[in-house]
């Protein structure tokens, strides 16, 4: 989620774009651990996913796929 919404971000977020932006802008889920923030810039989410060194290539994507541990 960029600090300032471009037309493409407004389109992607839909009619309630301002409400969605306000809700997620400063949330933990909007923080991205990357060394490529300047290349990501204000691109659309789909562009950030598929570009070279984009989100789909991130090693962090596997964090949510780790199985839960049990202390049984």
PDB file of N, CA, C and O in Angstrom:
ATOM      1  N   UNK A   1       0.851  -1.171   0.000  1.00  0.00           N
ATOM      2  CA  UNK A   1       0.000   0.000   0.000  1.00  0.00           C
ATOM      3  C   UNK A   1       0.897   1.234   0.000  1.00  0.00           C
ATOM      4  O   UNK A   1       1.658   1.439   0.946  1.00  0.00           O
ATOM      5  N   UNK A   2       0.823   2.049  -1.031  1.00  0.00           N
ATOM      6  CA  UNK A   2       1.657   3.247  -1.076  1.00  0.00           C
ATOM      7  C   UNK A   2       1.127   4.350  -0.152  1.00  0.00           C
ATOM      8  O   UNK A   2      -0.043   4.347   0.233  1.00  0.00           O
ATOM      9  N   UNK A   3       1.999   5.276   0.188  1.00  0.00           N
ATOM     10  CA  UNK A   3       1.592   6.424   1.004  1.00  0.00           C
ATOM     11  C   UNK A   3       0.537   7.265   0.282  1.00  0.00           C
ATOM     12  O   UNK A   3      -0.428   7.729   0.889  1.00  0.00           O
ATOM     13  N   UNK A   4       0.738   7.451  -1.021  1.00  0.00           N
ATOM     14  CA  UNK A   4      -0.173   8.270  -1.836  1.00  0.00           C
ATOM     15  C   UNK A   4      -0.724   7.405  -2.956  1.00  0.00           C
ATOM     16  O   UNK A   4       0.034   6.777  -3.696  1.00  0.00           O
ATOM     17  N   UNK A   5      -2.033   7.375  -3.078  1.00  0.00           N
ATOM     18  CA  UNK A   5      -2.674   6.520  -4.063  1.00  0.00           C
ATOM     19  C   UNK A   5      -2.614   7.104  -5.463  1.00  0.00           C
ATOM     20  O   UNK A   5      -2.963   8.264  -5.682  1.00  0.00           O
ATOM     21  N   UNK A   6      -2.168   6.292  -6.400  1.00  0.00           N
ATOM     22  CA  UNK A   6      -2.208   6.671  -7.814  1.00  0.00           C
ATOM     23  C   UNK A   6      -3.562   6.237  -8.373  1.00  0.00           C
ATOM     24  O   UNK A   6      -4.338   5.574  -7.684  1.00  0.00           O
ATOM     25  N   UNK A   7      -3.843   6.610  -9.614  1.00  0.00           N
ATOM     26  CA  UNK A   7      -5.101   6.213 -10.242  1.00  0.00           C
ATOM     27  C   UNK A   7      -5.214   4.700 -10.323  1.00  0.00           C
ATOM     28  O   UNK A   7      -6.299   4.152 -10.126  1.00  0.00           O
ATOM     29  N   UNK A   8      -4.104   4.010 -10.612  1.00  0.00           N
ATOM     30  CA  UNK A   8      -4.169   2.550 -10.714  1.00  0.00           C
ATOM     31  C   UNK A   8      -4.463   1.908  -9.357  1.00  0.00           C
ATOM     32  O   UNK A   8      -5.188   0.915  -9.289  1.00  0.00           O
ATOM     33  N   UNK A   9      -3.909   2.463  -8.283  1.00  0.00           N
ATOM     34  CA  UNK A   9      -4.211   1.934  -6.952  1.00  0.00           C
ATOM     35  C   UNK A   9      -5.668   2.189  -6.585  1.00  0.00           C
ATOM     36  O   UNK A   9      -6.311   1.313  -6.007  1.00  0.00           O
ATOM     37  N   UNK A  10      -6.192   3.338  -6.899  1.00  0.00           N
ATOM     38  CA  UNK A  10      -7.598   3.656  -6.623  1.00  0.00           C
ATOM     39  C   UNK A  10      -8.494   2.663  -7.349  1.00  0.00           C
ATOM     40  O   UNK A  10      -9.467   2.166  -6.781  1.00  0.00           O
ATOM     41  N   UNK A  11      -8.166   2.377  -8.598  1.00  0.00           N
ATOM     42  CA  UNK A  11      -8.936   1.416  -9.379  1.00  0.00           C
ATOM     43  C   UNK A  11      -8.869   0.029  -8.752  1.00  0.00           C
ATOM     44  O   UNK A  11      -9.890  -0.647  -8.624  1.00  0.00           O
ATOM     45  N   UNK A  12      -7.656  -0.403  -8.355  1.00  0.00           N
ATOM     46  CA  UNK A  12      -7.497  -1.725  -7.756  1.00  0.00           C
ATOM     47  C   UNK A  12      -8.239  -1.855  -6.423  1.00  0.00           C
ATOM     48  O   UNK A  12      -8.784  -2.918  -6.126  1.00  0.00           O
ATOM     49  N   UNK A  13      -8.267  -0.805  -5.629  1.00  0.00           N
ATOM     50  CA  UNK A  13      -8.905  -0.867  -4.319  1.00  0.00           C
ATOM     51  C   UNK A  13     -10.418  -0.749  -4.394  1.00  0.00           C
ATOM     52  O   UNK A  13     -11.109  -1.161  -3.461  1.00  0.00           O
ATOM     53  N   UNK A  14     -10.946  -0.204  -5.464  1.00  0.00           N
ATOM     54  CA  UNK A  14     -12.394  -0.136  -5.654  1.00  0.00           C
ATOM     55  C   UNK A  14     -13.033   1.106  -5.073  1.00  0.00           C
ATOM     56  O   UNK A  14     -12.357   2.063  -4.696  1.00  0.00           O
ATOM     57  N   UNK A  15     -14.363   1.067  -5.011  1.00  0.00           N
ATOM     58  CA  UNK A  15     -15.140   2.241  -4.604  1.00  0.00           C
ATOM     59  C   UNK A  15     -14.801   2.757  -3.209  1.00  0.00           C
ATOM     60  O   UNK A  15     -14.850   3.963  -2.968  1.00  0.00           O
ATOM     61  N   UNK A  16     -14.462   1.863  -2.299  1.00  0.00           N
ATOM     62  CA  UNK A  16     -14.131   2.272  -0.929  1.00  0.00           C
ATOM     63  C   UNK A  16     -12.628   2.446  -0.759  1.00  0.00           C
ATOM     64  O   UNK A  16     -12.088   2.161   0.309  1.00  0.00           O
ATOM     65  N   UNK A  17     -11.951   2.910  -1.802  1.00  0.00           N
ATOM     66  CA  UNK A  17     -10.489   2.987  -1.791  1.00  0.00           C
ATOM     67  C   UNK A  17      -9.937   3.771  -0.610  1.00  0.00           C
ATOM     68  O   UNK A  17      -8.921   3.382  -0.036  1.00  0.00           O
ATOM     69  N   UNK A  18     -10.585   4.863  -0.240  1.00  0.00           N
ATOM     70  CA  UNK A  18     -10.053   5.682   0.857  1.00  0.00           C
ATOM     71  C   UNK A  18     -10.153   4.949   2.189  1.00  0.00           C
ATOM     72  O   UNK A  18      -9.239   5.018   3.010  1.00  0.00           O
ATOM     73  N   UNK A  19     -11.255   4.254   2.399  1.00  0.00           N
ATOM     74  CA  UNK A  19     -11.451   3.483   3.623  1.00  0.00           C
ATOM     75  C   UNK A  19     -10.426   2.355   3.705  1.00  0.00           C
ATOM     76  O   UNK A  19      -9.838   2.131   4.763  1.00  0.00           O
ATOM     77  N   UNK A  20     -10.208   1.648   2.603  1.00  0.00           N
ATOM     78  CA  UNK A  20      -9.226   0.556   2.565  1.00  0.00           C
ATOM     79  C   UNK A  20      -7.820   1.100   2.795  1.00  0.00           C
ATOM     80  O   UNK A  20      -7.045   0.522   3.557  1.00  0.00           O
ATOM     81  N   UNK A  21      -7.495   2.201   2.142  1.00  0.00           N
ATOM     82  CA  UNK A  21      -6.184   2.827   2.293  1.00  0.00           C
ATOM     83  C   UNK A  21      -5.934   3.236   3.736  1.00  0.00           C
ATOM     84  O   UNK A  21      -4.869   2.964   4.290  1.00  0.00           O
ATOM     85  N   UNK A  22      -6.911   3.883   4.337  1.00  0.00           N
ATOM     86  CA  UNK A  22      -6.777   4.319   5.729  1.00  0.00           C
ATOM     87  C   UNK A  22      -6.594   3.135   6.676  1.00  0.00           C
ATOM     88  O   UNK A  22      -5.833   3.215   7.641  1.00  0.00           O
ATOM     89  N   UNK A  23      -7.293   2.041   6.396  1.00  0.00           N
ATOM     90  CA  UNK A  23      -7.232   0.871   7.270  1.00  0.00           C
ATOM     91  C   UNK A  23      -5.874   0.173   7.210  1.00  0.00           C
ATOM     92  O   UNK A  23      -5.360  -0.255   8.243  1.00  0.00           O
ATOM     93  N   UNK A  24      -5.284   0.050   6.017  1.00  0.00           N
ATOM     94  CA  UNK A  24      -4.098  -0.782   5.845  1.00  0.00           C
ATOM     95  C   UNK A  24      -2.778  -0.030   5.713  1.00  0.00           C
ATOM     96  O   UNK A  24      -1.716  -0.650   5.776  1.00  0.00           O
ATOM     97  N   UNK A  25      -2.814   1.265   5.534  1.00  0.00           N
ATOM     98  CA  UNK A  25      -1.581   2.022   5.279  1.00  0.00           C
ATOM     99  C   UNK A  25      -0.531   1.802   6.363  1.00  0.00           C
ATOM    100  O   UNK A  25       0.626   1.523   6.046  1.00  0.00           O
ATOM    101  N   UNK A  26      -0.900   1.918   7.603  1.00  0.00           N
ATOM    102  CA  UNK A  26       0.073   1.811   8.695  1.00  0.00           C
ATOM    103  C   UNK A  26      -0.077   0.508   9.489  1.00  0.00           C
ATOM    104  O   UNK A  26       0.250   0.458  10.675  1.00  0.00           O
ATOM    105  N   UNK A  27      -0.568  -0.529   8.837  1.00  0.00           N
ATOM    106  CA  UNK A  27      -0.718  -1.826   9.503  1.00  0.00           C
ATOM    107  C   UNK A  27       0.540  -2.668   9.317  1.00  0.00           C
ATOM    108  O   UNK A  27       1.327  -2.422   8.402  1.00  0.00           O
ATOM    109  N   UNK A  28       0.727  -3.648  10.172  1.00  0.00           N
ATOM    110  CA  UNK A  28       1.895  -4.519  10.097  1.00  0.00           C
ATOM    111  C   UNK A  28       1.919  -5.267   8.764  1.00  0.00           C
ATOM    112  O   UNK A  28       2.991  -5.548   8.229  1.00  0.00           O
ATOM    113  N   UNK A  29       0.755  -5.585   8.234  1.00  0.00           N
ATOM    114  CA  UNK A  29       0.678  -6.297   6.965  1.00  0.00           C
ATOM    115  C   UNK A  29       1.154  -5.469   5.785  1.00  0.00           C
ATOM    116  O   UNK A  29       1.432  -6.021   4.721  1.00  0.00           O
ATOM    117  N   UNK A  30       1.251  -4.177   5.947  1.00  0.00           N
ATOM    118  CA  UNK A  30       1.703  -3.325   4.857  1.00  0.00           C
ATOM    119  C   UNK A  30       3.216  -3.122   4.885  1.00  0.00           C
ATOM    120  O   UNK A  30       3.773  -2.513   3.971  1.00  0.00           O
ATOM    121  N   UNK A  31       3.874  -3.615   5.901  1.00  0.00           N
ATOM    122  CA  UNK A  31       5.323  -3.489   5.969  1.00  0.00           C
ATOM    123  C   UNK A  31       5.952  -4.585   5.129  1.00  0.00           C
ATOM    124  O   UNK A  31       5.576  -5.751   5.251  1.00  0.00           O
ATOM    125  N   UNK A  32       6.885  -4.235   4.294  1.00  0.00           N
ATOM    126  CA  UNK A  32       7.544  -5.203   3.429  1.00  0.00           C
ATOM    127  C   UNK A  32       9.033  -5.179   3.704  1.00  0.00           C
ATOM    128  O   UNK A  32       9.667  -4.126   3.637  1.00  0.00           O
ATOM    129  N   UNK A  33       9.588  -6.336   4.014  1.00  0.00           N
ATOM    130  CA  UNK A  33      11.025  -6.458   4.212  1.00  0.00           C
ATOM    131  C   UNK A  33      11.668  -6.650   2.853  1.00  0.00           C
ATOM    132  O   UNK A  33      11.581  -7.728   2.265  1.00  0.00           O
ATOM    133  N   UNK A  34      12.303  -5.622   2.360  1.00  0.00           N
ATOM    134  CA  UNK A  34      12.894  -5.694   1.031  1.00  0.00           C
ATOM    135  C   UNK A  34      14.010  -4.684   0.883  1.00  0.00           C
ATOM    136  O   UNK A  34      14.027  -3.649   1.550  1.00  0.00           O
ATOM    137  N   UNK A  35      14.921  -4.991   0.018  1.00  0.00           N
ATOM    138  CA  UNK A  35      15.963  -4.052  -0.345  1.00  0.00           C
ATOM    139  C   UNK A  35      15.637  -3.360  -1.660  1.00  0.00           C
ATOM    140  O   UNK A  35      16.470  -2.652  -2.226  1.00  0.00           O
ATOM    141  N   UNK A  36      14.409  -3.573  -2.143  1.00  0.00           N
ATOM    142  CA  UNK A  36      14.022  -3.071  -3.466  1.00  0.00           C
ATOM    143  C   UNK A  36      12.916  -2.035  -3.404  1.00  0.00           C
ATOM    144  O   UNK A  36      12.234  -1.806  -4.403  1.00  0.00           O
ATOM    145  N   UNK A  37      12.726  -1.412  -2.270  1.00  0.00           N
ATOM    146  CA  UNK A  37      11.620  -0.472  -2.120  1.00  0.00           C
ATOM    147  C   UNK A  37      11.665   0.653  -3.142  1.00  0.00           C
ATOM    148  O   UNK A  37      10.617   1.078  -3.629  1.00  0.00           O
ATOM    149  N   UNK A  38      12.845   1.142  -3.476  1.00  0.00           N
ATOM    150  CA  UNK A  38      12.916   2.236  -4.449  1.00  0.00           C
ATOM    151  C   UNK A  38      12.480   1.766  -5.838  1.00  0.00           C
ATOM    152  O   UNK A  38      11.921   2.549  -6.605  1.00  0.00           O
ATOM    153  N   UNK A  39      12.731   0.487  -6.171  1.00  0.00           N
ATOM    154  CA  UNK A  39      12.265  -0.038  -7.456  1.00  0.00           C
ATOM    155  C   UNK A  39      10.755  -0.294  -7.430  1.00  0.00           C
ATOM    156  O   UNK A  39      10.079  -0.127  -8.445  1.00  0.00           O
ATOM    157  N   UNK A  40      10.227  -0.698  -6.269  1.00  0.00           N
ATOM    158  CA  UNK A  40       8.787  -0.947  -6.163  1.00  0.00           C
ATOM    159  C   UNK A  40       8.011   0.359  -6.300  1.00  0.00           C
ATOM    160  O   UNK A  40       6.979   0.418  -6.968  1.00  0.00           O
ATOM    161  N   UNK A  41       8.519   1.386  -5.664  1.00  0.00           N
ATOM    162  CA  UNK A  41       7.954   2.726  -5.736  1.00  0.00           C
ATOM    163  C   UNK A  41       6.445   2.700  -5.525  1.00  0.00           C
ATOM    164  O   UNK A  41       5.965   2.095  -4.567  1.00  0.00           O
ATOM    165  N   UNK A  42       5.709   3.336  -6.393  1.00  0.00           N
ATOM    166  CA  UNK A  42       4.260   3.463  -6.277  1.00  0.00           C
ATOM    167  C   UNK A  42       3.562   2.578  -7.306  1.00  0.00           C
ATOM    168  O   UNK A  42       2.431   2.852  -7.707  1.00  0.00           O
ATOM    169  N   UNK A  43       4.254   1.502  -7.734  1.00  0.00           N
ATOM    170  CA  UNK A  43       3.670   0.599  -8.726  1.00  0.00           C
ATOM    171  C   UNK A  43       2.443  -0.102  -8.162  1.00  0.00           C
ATOM    172  O   UNK A  43       2.236  -0.145  -6.949  1.00  0.00           O
ATOM    173  N   UNK A  44       1.641  -0.643  -9.053  1.00  0.00           N
ATOM    174  CA  UNK A  44       0.468  -1.394  -8.613  1.00  0.00           C
ATOM    175  C   UNK A  44       0.924  -2.669  -7.915  1.00  0.00           C
ATOM    176  O   UNK A  44       2.063  -3.103  -8.084  1.00  0.00           O
ATOM    177  N   UNK A  45       0.032  -3.264  -7.134  1.00  0.00           N
ATOM    178  CA  UNK A  45       0.377  -4.485  -6.416  1.00  0.00           C
ATOM    179  C   UNK A  45       0.740  -5.606  -7.393  1.00  0.00           C
ATOM    180  O   UNK A  45       1.698  -6.341  -7.153  1.00  0.00           O
ATOM    181  N   UNK A  46      -0.001  -5.746  -8.477  1.00  0.00           N
ATOM    182  CA  UNK A  46       0.290  -6.788  -9.463  1.00  0.00           C
ATOM    183  C   UNK A  46       1.674  -6.607 -10.064  1.00  0.00           C
ATOM    184  O   UNK A  46       2.392  -7.586 -10.271  1.00  0.00           O
ATOM    185  N   UNK A  47       2.058  -5.369 -10.347  1.00  0.00           N
ATOM    186  CA  UNK A  47       3.402  -5.108 -10.865  1.00  0.00           C
ATOM    187  C   UNK A  47       4.457  -5.496  -9.836  1.00  0.00           C
ATOM    188  O   UNK A  47       5.471  -6.100 -10.186  1.00  0.00           O
ATOM    189  N   UNK A  48       4.227  -5.155  -8.573  1.00  0.00           N
ATOM    190  CA  UNK A  48       5.178  -5.476  -7.508  1.00  0.00           C
ATOM    191  C   UNK A  48       5.310  -6.986  -7.330  1.00  0.00           C
ATOM    192  O   UNK A  48       6.379  -7.471  -6.958  1.00  0.00           O
ATOM    193  N   UNK A  49       4.250  -7.728  -7.587  1.00  0.00           N
ATOM    194  CA  UNK A  49       4.307  -9.180  -7.473  1.00  0.00           C
ATOM    195  C   UNK A  49       5.161  -9.796  -8.570  1.00  0.00           C
ATOM    196  O   UNK A  49       5.972 -10.684  -8.305  1.00  0.00           O
ATOM    197  N   UNK A  50       4.984  -9.334  -9.786  1.00  0.00           N
ATOM    198  CA  UNK A  50       5.549 -10.035 -10.936  1.00  0.00           C
ATOM    199  C   UNK A  50       6.847  -9.454 -11.481  1.00  0.00           C
ATOM    200  O   UNK A  50       7.482 -10.078 -12.330  1.00  0.00           O
ATOM    201  N   UNK A  51       7.252  -8.297 -11.025  1.00  0.00           N
ATOM    202  CA  UNK A  51       8.487  -7.708 -11.536  1.00  0.00           C
ATOM    203  C   UNK A  51       9.706  -8.490 -11.046  1.00  0.00           C
ATOM    204  O   UNK A  51       9.614  -9.244 -10.078  1.00  0.00           O
ATOM    205  N   UNK A  52      10.833  -8.313 -11.706  1.00  0.00           N
ATOM    206  CA  UNK A  52      12.065  -8.955 -11.257  1.00  0.00           C
ATOM    207  C   UNK A  52      12.341  -8.544  -9.818  1.00  0.00           C
ATOM    208  O   UNK A  52      12.273  -7.361  -9.483  1.00  0.00           O
ATOM    209  N   UNK A  53      12.652  -9.520  -8.964  1.00  0.00           N
ATOM    210  CA  UNK A  53      12.858  -9.330  -7.526  1.00  0.00           C
ATOM    211  C   UNK A  53      11.574  -8.903  -6.831  1.00  0.00           C
ATOM    212  O   UNK A  53      11.619  -8.291  -5.763  1.00  0.00           O
ATOM    213  N   UNK A  54      10.424  -9.222  -7.430  1.00  0.00           N
ATOM    214  CA  UNK A  54       9.126  -8.857  -6.883  1.00  0.00           C
ATOM    215  C   UNK A  54       8.696  -9.768  -5.758  1.00  0.00           C
ATOM    216  O   UNK A  54       9.441 -10.657  -5.346  1.00  0.00           O
ATOM    217  N   UNK A  55       7.494  -9.546  -5.263  1.00  0.00           N
ATOM    218  CA  UNK A  55       6.976 -10.281  -4.117  1.00  0.00           C
ATOM    219  C   UNK A  55       6.944 -11.789  -4.360  1.00  0.00           C
ATOM    220  O   UNK A  55       7.195 -12.563  -3.436  1.00  0.00           O
ATOM    221  N   UNK A  56       6.638 -12.222  -5.590  1.00  0.00           N
ATOM    222  CA  UNK A  56       6.551 -13.659  -5.860  1.00  0.00           C
ATOM    223  C   UNK A  56       7.912 -14.341  -5.770  1.00  0.00           C
ATOM    224  O   UNK A  56       7.974 -15.560  -5.612  1.00  0.00           O
ATOM    225  N   UNK A  57       8.999 -13.585  -5.866  1.00  0.00           N
ATOM    226  CA  UNK A  57      10.342 -14.144  -5.746  1.00  0.00           C
ATOM    227  C   UNK A  57      10.891 -14.033  -4.331  1.00  0.00           C
ATOM    228  O   UNK A  57      11.994 -14.505  -4.055  1.00  0.00           O
ATOM    229  N   UNK A  58      10.139 -13.420  -3.441  1.00  0.00           N
ATOM    230  CA  UNK A  58      10.604 -13.178  -2.086  1.00  0.00           C
ATOM    231  C   UNK A  58      10.727 -14.475  -1.294  1.00  0.00           C
ATOM    232  O   UNK A  58       9.855 -15.340  -1.375  1.00  0.00           O
ATOM    233  N   UNK A  59      11.789 -14.610  -0.543  1.00  0.00           N
ATOM    234  CA  UNK A  59      11.955 -15.757   0.333  1.00  0.00           C
ATOM    235  C   UNK A  59      11.034 -15.674   1.546  1.00  0.00           C
ATOM    236  O   UNK A  59      10.813 -16.675   2.228  1.00  0.00           O
ATOM    237  N   UNK A  60      10.504 -14.501   1.815  1.00  0.00           N
ATOM    238  CA  UNK A  60       9.603 -14.326   2.950  1.00  0.00           C
ATOM    239  C   UNK A  60       8.216 -14.892   2.674  1.00  0.00           C
ATOM    240  O   UNK A  60       7.430 -15.070   3.605  1.00  0.00           O
ATOM    241  N   UNK A  61       7.901 -15.178   1.420  1.00  0.00           N
ATOM    242  CA  UNK A  61       6.571 -15.685   1.087  1.00  0.00           C
ATOM    243  C   UNK A  61       6.298 -17.019   1.766  1.00  0.00           C
ATOM    244  O   UNK A  61       5.142 -17.378   1.987  1.00  0.00           O
ATOM    245  N   UNK A  62       7.346 -17.751   2.095  1.00  0.00           N
ATOM    246  CA  UNK A  62       7.192 -19.058   2.707  1.00  0.00           C
ATOM    247  C   UNK A  62       6.899 -18.993   4.205  1.00  0.00           C
ATOM    248  O   UNK A  62       6.559 -20.017   4.798  1.00  0.00           O
ATOM    249  N   UNK A  63       7.017 -17.852   4.820  1.00  0.00           N
ATOM    250  CA  UNK A  63       6.789 -17.759   6.259  1.00  0.00           C
ATOM    251  C   UNK A  63       5.382 -18.192   6.644  1.00  0.00           C
ATOM    252  O   UNK A  63       5.193 -18.851   7.666  1.00  0.00           O
ATOM    253  N   UNK A  64       4.407 -17.830   5.845  1.00  0.00           N
ATOM    254  CA  UNK A  64       3.020 -18.199   6.165  1.00  0.00           C
ATOM    255  C   UNK A  64       2.732 -19.660   5.858  1.00  0.00           C
ATOM    256  O   UNK A  64       1.720 -20.200   6.305  1.00  0.00           O
ATOM    257  N   UNK A  65       3.601 -20.296   5.108  1.00  0.00           N
ATOM    258  CA  UNK A  65       3.389 -21.692   4.733  1.00  0.00           C
ATOM    259  C   UNK A  65       4.011 -22.666   5.739  1.00  0.00           C
ATOM    260  O   UNK A  65       3.797 -23.874   5.628  1.00  0.00           O
ATOM    261  N   UNK A  66       4.765 -22.176   6.702  1.00  0.00           N
ATOM    262  CA  UNK A  66       5.407 -23.052   7.678  1.00  0.00           C
ATOM    263  C   UNK A  66       4.345 -23.730   8.533  1.00  0.00           C
ATOM    264  O   UNK A  66       3.383 -23.086   8.953  1.00  0.00           O
ATOM    265  N   UNK A  67       4.511 -25.022   8.793  1.00  0.00           N
ATOM    266  CA  UNK A  67       3.522 -25.709   9.630  1.00  0.00           C
ATOM    267  C   UNK A  67       3.598 -25.214  11.074  1.00  0.00           C
ATOM    268  O   UNK A  67       4.664 -24.846  11.568  1.00  0.00           O
ATOM    269  N   UNK A  68       2.462 -25.213  11.722  1.00  0.00           N
ATOM    270  CA  UNK A  68       2.415 -24.810  13.131  1.00  0.00           C
ATOM    271  C   UNK A  68       3.078 -25.892  13.976  1.00  0.00           C
ATOM    272  O   UNK A  68       2.921 -27.083  13.711  1.00  0.00           O
ATOM    273  N   UNK A  69       3.805 -25.474  14.976  1.00  0.00           N
ATOM    274  CA  UNK A  69       4.433 -26.447  15.870  1.00  0.00           C
ATOM    275  C   UNK A  69       3.504 -26.739  17.029  1.00  0.00           C
ATOM    276  O   UNK A  69       2.686 -25.903  17.415  1.00  0.00           O
ATOM    277  N   UNK A  70       3.634 -27.904  17.565  1.00  0.00           N
ATOM    278  CA  UNK A  70       2.783 -28.308  18.668  1.00  0.00           C
ATOM    279  C   UNK A  70       3.636 -28.779  19.832  1.00  0.00           C
ATOM    280  O   UNK A  70       4.636 -29.466  19.623  1.00  0.00           O
ATOM    281  N   UNK A  71       3.268 -28.429  21.033  1.00  0.00           N
ATOM    282  CA  UNK A  71       3.987 -28.848  22.243  1.00  0.00           C
ATOM    283  C   UNK A  71       3.242 -29.966  22.955  1.00  0.00           C
ATOM    284  O   UNK A  71       3.244 -30.016  24.185  1.00  0.00           O
ATOM    285  N   UNK A  72       2.607 -30.859  22.212  1.00  0.00           N
ATOM    286  CA  UNK A  72       1.821 -31.948  22.813  1.00  0.00           C
ATOM    287  C   UNK A  72       2.693 -32.955  23.493  1.00  0.00           C
ATOM    288  O   UNK A  72       2.191 -33.932  24.048  1.00  0.00           O
TER     289      UNK A  72
END
